[in-house]
């Protein structure tokens, strides 16, 4: 299973006493209850692998991991080829030998980091904003939703002007929000969310969902009456991250609900790549598809800031929180929040699934 290095930032973590109920074999994406409101040894392997030997998205992610601070990321171009940003001829040769297309950066990774650090300092406290590095342009995209007006909008524009031509401003429809649902019939302490992925840790059965759900719900059930217990939240993290681990009574299926009588088997976890086609499953809107537009994105929700997120063109609505993001049989993320809806379209952000898997020493089951 592909894993990535755990983030080193401070986390907000809520830990529940581990008393658990069951999961009744539900597949990922089903309704769940929750609350609302030197790596040098790798070079020979990568250099010997051609794109034809592994999926383009997996190759791109592996090369980015190999390059570390010497890249600003990767993306899939319009023909589906993996393009990896580099800063020198040696790395370009390694990327080319591995079967990907190298692209020399016009701004260094260090410069892009200084830009995002400055944005973090100037706009972190403004809900409805966010940013991410665009590897295709070696720039930074800054977005604001429709709630950002007046003095707050002026502050964002001022910060963008000070950073110069590296910044591209984008306006998002609607308002950024986490996607837990409150007030409706739900399954656990007054709210409804969605299951992300069934996982195993140390031979025991768990599942993952959103941290903003797990922060407020201890006991989960599969029905609004509370007669079908599913599990108990063991640990959750939000803001900063957005994931929660729930201990289940019975093993769930290693598959995602496609809401058409079928399911998609999940066999591994991986890292998303810009340009990748992806699918989301959630309990409110079922299945939606779209494209990854950014990774390592920062999102300032009214409830708090999430960093390291996957940004997509996939739609989602309240109640879809925690649901599965995947590509084929590869698990990618957990639904966090966004703007818009599935009638008019929108933008949705996801917690990368590889981070909680590594943190909890778990595997998709």
N, C-alpha and C positions, 0 to 999 in steps of 0.2 A: 504494500500500500504506500502510495506517495505521501510523504509527510513534509511539513515545512518547519522552520525554526519558530519556536514560540516567541511572541512579542515580549519585550522587556518592560513595557510601560506598567504603571500602577493600575491595578484592577479594583473595581468594586465588586465584592463577592459576598453572596448570601449563602450560608450553609444551613441545611435543615438536618435535624436528627433523622437518621436513616431507619425509618419504619416504612415498609412498602406494601403496596397493593399490586394488582395484576395488570397485564397488558392484553390478554385474550387474543394474542396472535394478530393484532391489527397491522396493516402495512403502513409505511410512511406516507404522510399526506392525509391520513384519516383525521376525523375530528377528535380533538383532545380538549381537556378542560384546563383553563388557566385564567389568570386575571386580565383585566384589561387596563381603562383609561390608560589549517590548510586543507583544504579540499583538493589538493593537487592530484590525489589518486583517482579522481573522477575524470580527469581530462582524457586519458587514453580511452576510457569506455565511451564517453560522449563523442570523441573524435572518430571512433570507429562505427558509430551508429548513424545510419542514414534515415532520412525522413520516412522512407518507405517501410522501415522496420518498426516504427512506433507512430501513434497518431500525432498530427502536427501540433495540437495543443499540448500534449504531454512532452513532446520534444522541446517546444518553446519554454515551458515551465522548468524543465530540467536544465536548460541552458541558462536561464535567468538565475536559477539557484546556484549554478556553477560560477557565474560571473560576479554575483554578489554586488558590491558597491561600484563595480565597473560598468554597470548597465542601468538604464532608466526603464527597463522592462521590455516586453515583447508584444507582438500582436499578430493576428492572421490577416493577410491582405485580401483583396477582393477575389483572388483565385484560391484562397485557402492555404497559401504558403505561410509558414512561420517566419516572421521577420524579427530579428533580435538586435537591439541597439547595443553598440560597442563604442569604445573610446580609443582603440589602438589597433594596429595591423595584426598583431599576434592574436588578439581575441577574435578579430574578423576572420582570420584563417581557421581558427578552431570552430567557430560557428558554421562556416562554410563546409568544413570537413564533416561536421555532424549532420549536414543535410538541410540546414536552415539558411536564410538570407541575412547577412549582416548589414546593418545600417549605422553609419557613423553619426554620432550625436553632434548637433550644432550647439548644444549647451551641455555642460558636464553634469553628471549626477550630483556632484557637490553643489553646483549652482542651483539646480532644481530643488535640492534639499533646503538650501538657504531660503528659497522663495516660499516653500511650503511651511518652513519654520516661522517665517514672517507672517504668513496668513494665519497660522495657528495663534500667534500672539495677538493679532489685530482683530480677528473675527470669531474666535472660539466661543465668545459669549453671546453671539448673535444667532438665535434659532432661525432655521429656514435657510441656512447657508451651508456650503461645503466646497470641497476642492479635490482634485486628483491630477497626477501627472499624466499627460498624454504622450505615450512613447512614439507615436507616429509623427508628431510635430516638435517633440522636445520642448513642449510648453506645459503650462498648467491651466486647466479649465476650472473656473470658479463659477458656482451656480448660486442663484438666489431664488426662493419661491415667492409666491404672490403675497405672503405675509410680511416680506421685508420691504418697507417703505420709509419715506421720510428720512429722519436722522440716521437710522440704521442702514438704509440703502446708501446714503451719502458716505457713511463710514466705509462700507465695502468698496464703493467706487474709488474713494480716496486711497485705500490700501492697494487697489489694483493699479491705479495710475502710478503710484510710487514704485511699483515693481516693473513697470515698463511693458514692452511688447511681448514678453513671455506669457502674459495673462490673456486668456480669452474668457469673456463674461457670457454666461448663458442664463436665461430666465426659465424656471420650471413652472409648469401649470399647477394650480392648487397649492396645498401646503404640505411640507414634509411632516410626516408623523409616523410613529410606530404603528403596527397593524394589528394590535390586539383589539378585540371587540368587547365593549361593555354595554350592559343594559339589556341585551337580548338573552334568550335562553342559551345558557352555556354550560360547560361541563367542569365546574370546579371553582368554588369560591367566587362566583359572580362573573366569570369571563370565559371566552372561548379562544383557543389558539389552535395550531396544527402541529402534528408530529413531524419532525424532520427526518431522522434516520434511526432505525433500530441498530444498536451497537452491543458489543460484548466487551467486558473488562474483567480480566481475571476469571473467566469462565462464567461470570454472572451476566444477566440480561438487563440492559438499560435502553433508553432512547434519548435523543437530543431534541431540544426545541429552543425557542428564543429565550434569552436571559431576561428581557423585560416582562416576559410571562412568568418565568420561574422565580423571579424575585418576589412575587406576590401570591403564588399558589403553592401550597405544600402537597395537598392530596388531589390527584387527578382521577376523573371518571370518564367513561365513554358515553354517558347519557346524562341528560339534564336533571334527571331525578336522583342521580348519584348512586344508582343501584349496581353499576358495573365498574368497579374500581380498576384503575389502570396502573398506577404507580405513585411514587412519592419523590418530590424534588430533593435531590441530594446536595447539589451545588449549582449556583447560577452566577452569572457575571454580566452586569449592565449598570451604568454606562461604561464606556471604554471598549468593551466587547459586547456581544449580544448572543450569549448561548447559555443553556442550562442542561444539566444531566439529571435524568429521572430514572430511578431504579424500578424495574418492572417485575411483576410476579411470574410472568410466562414469557418465553421467547417470542418476539415478533418476527414477521417475515423479512427477509433481506430484499425487500422490493418496495417500490413507490406506487401508490394508488394513481391510476390514470383516469379515474372517474368515468370510464366507459365499459366497465366490467372486466378490464384487463389491468395488468400491473407491469412495471418495468423492473427487472432484476437489477440489483445494485451489487457489484462485485468488488469495488475498490473506491478509494477517495483520491482526489487530485486537486490541483490548483487551477483556477480559472485563468484564461488568457483573453486579452482584448481581441474582439472580432469573433470569438467562439459563439456558436449557436447553442442555446441552453433552453431548458424546460423547467417550469416551476409547478409544483403541486401543492394545493392548499384547500382548507375546508370550506372557504367561502366561495371561491370562484373556480375551483377545480384545477384544470391544467391551462397554462399559458406558456407561450414560447417567445423568444426574443434573442438579443445579442448582448454580449458583454461589451460595455463601452469604457470601463475603467476598472482597475484594481487598486488596492491600497488607498481607497477613497476615504475622506473624512466627512462625516455627516453630523451637522449640529441640529438634533431634534430638540423640541421644547423640553423633553424629559432628560436630555443629556447628550453628550457627544460620543459617537462611535467612530473609531479609526480602523484602518485596514480593511474597509468594506469592499465588496464587489458591486459595481454599478452596472445596471442593465436597462434594456428597453422593455423588459417583461412587465406586465401589469400585475397589480395585486390590490387587495382591499382589506379593510379591518376583519380580523378573524383568520387571515392567511398567515399571520405571524408564526414563525417557527417552522413553516413548511419547507419542503425539499426543493433545492435547486440542483439540477443534475444535467449531464450530457451523456446520452447513451447509458451505459452501466456504471458511470463514474459519478460519485457523490461530490458536489462542489460547495454547497452552502446552505444556510438556514435563513429564511425570510426574516428581515429585520423591519424595514419601513420604506416609505417613499412618498410620492405625490401622484395625484391623478387617480384614475380608476380603470376598470376593464371595459367601460363603455366608451370613454373618450381617449384612453391611453394614458401613459404616465411613465414614471421612472421608479424603479425599485432597487433597494440596496439589500445585500445579503452578507451575513457573517460567514467568512470562509470556514468550511467544516474541518479542514485539516488542523486548525488551531486547537479546538476542544479535543479532537481525537488524540493529539499529541499530549496535551495537558493532562487528560484523564487516562492516558495509556490504553486507549480503546481502539477497536476496529469495527468497521461496518459489518453487520452480520446478515 
